[in-house]
Amino acid sequence: MSAIIRPGRSSSTRALTCTTRRQPTARGSAVTPTSAAPTQRERDNSMAREKRDEALLSTLGAEHAEWRPVLALVNAALHEMERAVWADSVPAREHSAATGEPLLSGTTIRIAPGPVHRWVHRAMTIAGAGASATPFADALAGGTFDPMALFEAAVAEDPDRLDDLARAAGDNRGVLRVVGPIVAMPMLHACRKAWTPLVSAAWAEGYCPICGGWPALAEARGLDGQRRLRCGRCGGDWRTERLRCPFCGERGHENLGSLVSEGPEPQTVDVCERCRHYVKALTALVPIRPEDVFLHDLATLVLDVIALERGYCRPAQKGRRVEVIAKPSRLRTLLRLHRWTTG
């Protein structure tokens, strides 16, 4: 697939370009949660979306056999999100848009080590189906790899700590940079569900108001083409200006352009000549489900290749100050109390 570069659009032409992007494969409900009990129609729609998710995973696996270990891990993460332990471990937060800091920044997550160890072990076992993850599976089995350290570094989006953990396990191929974000997904999606009501409609930063991640996708949504940025880490969803680079804030149309793929269904990458970063763009009548943003990012990998070949790149991960503290399990606390009272 080749690309045509169309730099420096006026605002009217830019808006027209946004409306010609490909429709997404899967669709879903809005990010904002509701306390009302789901209706039968909503439950039916949810089941239909889950079937489409499975179809998307199957399609990607059939088209890219080399992705199957990663897709299996994503599928496991989607099921892991349903466990109550992650929602129960979300820290209490207050609205923070005034400072420009995402809600995750500066938090302390208190969680029993058991669920974290179980999920990390399972994730690395699944990833171990690809030979590149074998050193980590061996290190976990030998007790020389700390699952809590991996979990904390992944949630904080700290690539340096992930690299340190990888080197300690004897790996230098960047496996944890791929596995880490997926390991963090259950915790981050639980945070998104709990904190979305706290995000101000006036949030104007280019990074996610929930976890601080850079946008993976930009949606031109609805009939009016409202521009929304989507986070691949937590599924976050926030509004932005049509003519504004989310990475450096550039608004000059002479520095903002698009790479448009050739073919019957053109796909678009929005680029900035000032910072040389890019975001993949698509059109959606309704929002992509938060849980599916990561999959749509993966499914459009060819657009990343097009952008990289022309000298654009995604910005470096920002990283956030997050602390994970092991909380004793309730069962262990009760057993300890029983021994103390009967001893």
C-alpha distance (Angstrom), angle and dihedral (degrees) to the residues before:
residue distance angle dihedral
M1 . . .
S2 3.77 . .
A3 3.77 127.5 .
I4 3.77 138.0 -137.5
I5 3.79 117.0 -145.2
R6 3.77 116.2 -139.4
P7 3.78 107.8 -179.1
G8 3.78 130.3 178.5
R9 3.80 105.1 25.9
S10 3.78 126.1 -178.8
S11 3.80 115.0 -122.0
S12 3.81 93.8 -102.3
T13 3.81 93.7 50.7
R14 3.79 90.9 44.0
A15 3.78 92.3 55.9
L16 3.80 90.4 49.5
T17 3.80 90.9 52.3
C18 3.81 90.9 52.7
T19 3.79 92.6 56.9
T20 3.81 93.6 57.0
R21 3.78 96.3 62.7
R22 3.77 124.0 118.7
Q23 3.78 120.1 -86.1
P24 3.83 111.8 -114.4
T25 3.76 120.0 -109.0
A26 3.81 95.7 -127.2
R27 3.76 130.2 37.8
G28 3.76 132.6 -165.5
S29 3.74 149.8 166.7
A30 3.78 128.8 -66.8
V31 3.80 120.5 -80.8
T32 3.79 96.6 -119.8
P33 3.81 107.8 97.2
T34 3.78 123.7 -134.1
S35 3.78 129.9 -147.2
A36 3.81 93.7 -149.4
A37 3.78 118.3 106.7
P38 3.81 111.5 -102.6
T39 3.77 116.8 -103.8
Q40 3.79 122.9 -130.3
R41 3.79 88.8 -103.4
E42 3.81 90.9 53.0
R43 3.80 90.8 49.0
D44 3.79 90.1 49.8
N45 3.81 90.5 49.4
S46 3.80 90.3 49.3
M47 3.81 91.3 52.2
A48 3.80 90.2 48.0
R49 3.81 90.8 51.6
E50 3.81 90.9 49.5
K51 3.80 89.2 52.9
R52 3.81 89.9 51.0
D53 3.81 89.0 49.3
E54 3.80 89.7 53.6
A55 3.79 89.4 47.2
L56 3.81 90.7 51.7
L57 3.81 91.1 49.8
S58 3.81 90.5 48.5
T59 3.80 92.3 47.7
L60 3.81 92.8 49.8
G61 3.80 90.7 46.9
A62 3.80 91.7 50.7
E63 3.80 93.3 47.8
H64 3.81 96.0 42.1
A65 3.80 112.6 32.0
E66 3.82 89.8 176.4
W67 3.81 89.9 63.5
R68 3.78 95.8 57.7
P69 3.84 96.9 100.4
V70 3.82 90.0 51.3
L71 3.82 92.3 44.6
A72 3.80 90.5 49.4
L73 3.79 88.5 51.7
V74 3.82 92.0 49.3
N75 3.81 89.5 49.8
A76 3.80 89.7 51.4
A77 3.82 90.3 49.8
L78 3.82 90.9 51.9
H79 3.81 89.7 55.1
E80 3.81 92.0 42.0
M81 3.82 89.8 58.4
E82 3.80 88.9 67.9
R83 3.83 92.7 66.8
A84 3.80 113.6 104.7
V85 3.82 94.4 -138.2
W86 3.80 92.5 80.0
A87 3.81 94.9 51.9
D88 3.81 89.6 44.7
S89 3.82 90.0 55.3
V90 3.82 98.3 51.8
P91 3.83 108.9 120.3
A92 3.79 118.9 -124.4
R93 3.81 110.2 -103.7
E94 3.78 139.3 -179.7
H95 3.79 130.4 -144.1
S96 3.83 108.6 -71.4
A97 3.82 106.7 171.2
A98 3.81 91.2 111.8
T99 3.80 90.9 71.1
G100 3.79 95.4 42.0
E101 3.80 90.2 -122.4
P102 3.81 120.8 131.8
L103 3.77 116.3 -118.3
L104 3.82 92.6 -111.4
S105 3.80 93.0 59.9
G106 3.80 114.2 106.1
T107 3.79 95.3 5.7
T108 3.79 127.7 142.8
I109 3.80 114.2 -144.8
R110 3.79 113.6 -157.1
I111 3.77 111.7 -163.3
A112 3.79 136.4 152.5
P113 3.82 110.0 -102.5
G114 3.81 92.9 -131.9
P115 3.84 97.7 75.2
V116 3.80 91.4 42.4
H117 3.81 92.9 50.0
R118 3.80 91.1 46.1
W119 3.83 93.7 49.6
V120 3.82 94.8 44.1
H121 3.81 91.3 47.7
R122 3.79 90.5 49.7
A123 3.81 92.9 45.9
M124 3.79 93.6 50.0
T125 3.81 91.2 45.2
I126 3.80 90.3 54.4
A127 3.79 91.5 44.5
G128 3.80 87.3 48.0
A129 3.80 88.2 72.4
G130 3.80 81.8 82.0
A131 3.80 109.8 64.8
S132 3.83 91.6 -130.9
A133 3.82 91.0 73.2
T134 3.81 95.7 51.1
P135 3.85 95.7 99.5
F136 3.81 90.3 58.9
A137 3.79 94.0 46.9
D138 3.80 88.5 51.3
A139 3.81 92.3 46.6
L140 3.82 91.4 50.4
A141 3.79 91.3 48.9
G142 3.81 89.9 49.5
G143 3.79 93.8 47.6
T144 3.81 93.7 -120.2
F145 3.80 96.4 113.4
D146 3.82 119.8 74.0
P147 3.83 111.5 -139.9
M148 3.82 91.9 -167.3
A149 3.81 90.9 55.7
L150 3.81 91.0 51.1
F151 3.81 91.2 47.1
E152 3.81 92.8 50.6
A153 3.81 94.1 46.6
A154 3.81 91.3 47.0
V155 3.81 94.7 49.6
A156 3.82 90.7 46.2
E157 3.84 90.5 48.0
D158 3.80 90.4 -129.8
P159 3.84 108.3 162.1
D160 3.81 93.8 -177.9
R161 3.81 92.3 57.7
L162 3.79 90.6 45.3
D163 3.80 89.3 52.8
D164 3.82 90.9 49.0
L165 3.80 90.3 52.1
A166 3.80 90.3 47.9
R167 3.79 92.9 51.3
A168 3.80 90.7 48.3
A169 3.81 88.2 55.4
G170 3.80 91.1 49.3
D171 3.81 98.2 -106.4
N172 3.81 128.4 122.7
R173 3.81 101.3 168.8
G174 3.80 98.3 95.2
V175 3.81 95.4 -110.7
L176 3.81 93.5 145.6
R177 3.80 91.1 54.6
V178 3.80 86.6 64.0
V179 3.80 99.1 36.8
G180 3.83 96.3 38.8
P181 3.83 97.9 69.5
I182 3.82 90.6 48.9
V183 3.81 91.6 49.1
A184 3.83 88.4 53.5
M185 3.82 95.0 49.4
P186 3.85 99.6 89.8
M187 3.81 92.2 52.2
L188 3.80 95.4 41.8
H189 3.81 94.2 47.3
A190 3.80 89.4 50.5
C191 3.82 88.0 53.1
R192 3.79 90.8 49.5
K193 3.78 92.6 52.1
A194 3.81 91.7 49.9
W195 3.81 99.1 40.3
T196 3.81 104.7 38.3
P197 3.84 92.4 94.2
L198 3.83 88.8 56.5
V199 3.82 94.5 59.1
S200 3.77 113.2 102.2
A201 3.80 119.1 -128.6
A202 3.82 84.4 -131.8
W203 3.83 93.5 65.1
A204 3.80 102.7 134.6
E205 3.81 103.9 173.7
G206 3.78 122.1 113.5
Y207 3.81 92.9 -132.1
C208 3.79 126.2 75.8
P209 3.82 115.0 -78.6
I210 3.81 90.0 -145.3
C211 3.82 106.6 46.8
G212 3.81 104.3 1.2
G213 3.81 95.5 -117.7
W214 3.79 121.0 147.3
P215 3.82 114.7 -108.1
A216 3.79 116.9 -89.5
L217 3.80 93.9 -166.9
A218 3.79 140.9 15.7
E219 3.79 118.1 -145.3
A220 3.79 125.5 -155.5
R221 3.78 92.9 -154.0
G222 3.76 133.6 -162.1
L223 3.76 130.8 -10.2
D224 3.81 91.7 -53.8
G225 3.83 92.8 51.5
Q226 3.81 95.2 -125.8
R227 3.82 107.1 -170.0
R228 3.81 114.9 -123.4
L229 3.78 129.1 176.5
R230 3.81 119.8 -140.7
C231 3.79 128.6 -154.5
G232 3.79 118.1 -140.3
R233 3.81 92.7 -158.9
C234 3.79 100.9 57.7
G235 3.82 104.0 2.3
G236 3.81 91.6 -111.1
D237 3.80 118.5 173.5
W238 3.80 124.8 -157.5
R239 3.79 137.9 160.1
T240 3.79 124.4 -110.3
E241 3.80 139.0 172.1
R242 3.78 119.9 -84.4
L243 3.79 93.4 -127.3
R244 3.81 104.5 41.5
C245 3.79 132.8 98.2
P246 3.81 107.4 -126.9
F247 3.79 91.3 -149.1
C248 3.81 105.5 49.8
G249 3.82 102.6 8.8
E250 3.84 95.1 -117.3
R251 3.82 111.6 167.0
G252 3.80 101.3 173.4
H253 3.80 108.5 114.7
E254 3.81 90.1 -148.8
N255 3.83 88.4 67.1
L256 3.81 97.3 41.9
G257 3.78 120.9 78.6
S258 3.78 145.5 142.4
L259 3.77 139.5 -116.3
V260 3.80 107.0 -142.1
S261 3.79 121.0 -166.0
E262 3.78 120.6 -132.2
G263 3.78 120.4 -119.4
P264 3.80 141.3 71.2
E265 3.85 92.4 -61.2
P266 3.82 107.0 41.4
Q267 3.79 117.3 -153.3
T268 3.78 122.8 -158.0
V269 3.78 139.1 -144.1
D270 3.80 117.4 -169.2
V271 3.81 111.7 -143.0
C272 3.79 137.1 -171.8
E273 3.79 120.5 -145.2
R274 3.79 91.7 -161.3
C275 3.83 99.7 59.6
R276 3.84 97.5 13.8
H277 3.80 92.3 -131.1
Y278 3.81 127.2 131.6
V279 3.79 143.3 -158.7
K280 3.80 125.7 -160.0
A281 3.81 112.5 -119.4
L282 3.79 133.0 -155.6
T283 3.79 141.2 163.8
A284 3.80 121.6 -112.2
L285 3.79 130.1 177.4
V286 3.82 88.2 -160.4
P287 3.82 128.8 17.5
I288 3.77 121.9 -83.5
R289 3.79 108.1 -111.5
P290 3.82 109.8 -95.3
E291 3.81 90.0 -123.2
D292 3.81 90.6 55.0
V293 3.81 100.7 52.0
F294 3.80 91.6 89.9
L295 3.82 90.8 51.9
H296 3.80 93.2 49.7
D297 3.78 89.2 49.3
L298 3.80 89.3 53.0
A299 3.80 93.0 44.1
T300 3.82 90.9 57.3
L301 3.80 95.3 50.7
V302 3.81 90.1 127.2
L303 3.81 88.0 69.1
D304 3.80 90.1 56.4
V305 3.79 88.6 54.2
I306 3.81 91.4 50.3
A307 3.81 91.5 50.6
L308 3.80 94.4 45.3
E309 3.81 91.9 49.5
R310 3.80 88.7 57.6
G311 3.79 95.2 50.2
Y312 3.81 100.9 -97.3
C313 3.80 123.4 124.6
R314 3.76 142.9 178.0
P315 3.80 114.8 -98.8
A316 3.78 122.0 -103.1
Q317 3.78 117.1 -89.0
K318 3.78 111.5 -92.2
G319 3.81 98.8 -147.2
R320 3.80 123.0 -151.6
R321 3.79 134.7 -135.7
V322 3.80 104.2 -104.5
E323 3.79 128.4 156.9
V324 3.79 124.1 -160.2
I325 3.80 115.8 -159.3
A326 3.78 122.0 -168.2
K327 3.79 108.5 -121.7
P328 3.81 116.9 -156.7
S329 3.77 111.4 -111.6
R330 3.79 117.3 -109.1
L331 3.81 91.6 -120.4
R332 3.80 92.8 54.2
T333 3.79 90.7 47.5
L334 3.81 91.1 51.8
L335 3.81 91.8 47.5
R336 3.81 90.7 49.1
L337 3.80 90.2 49.4
H338 3.80 90.8 48.1
R339 3.81 91.8 52.8
W340 3.81 90.7 48.1
T341 3.83 93.8 50.1
T342 3.80 94.7 43.9
G343 3.78 97.9 36.6
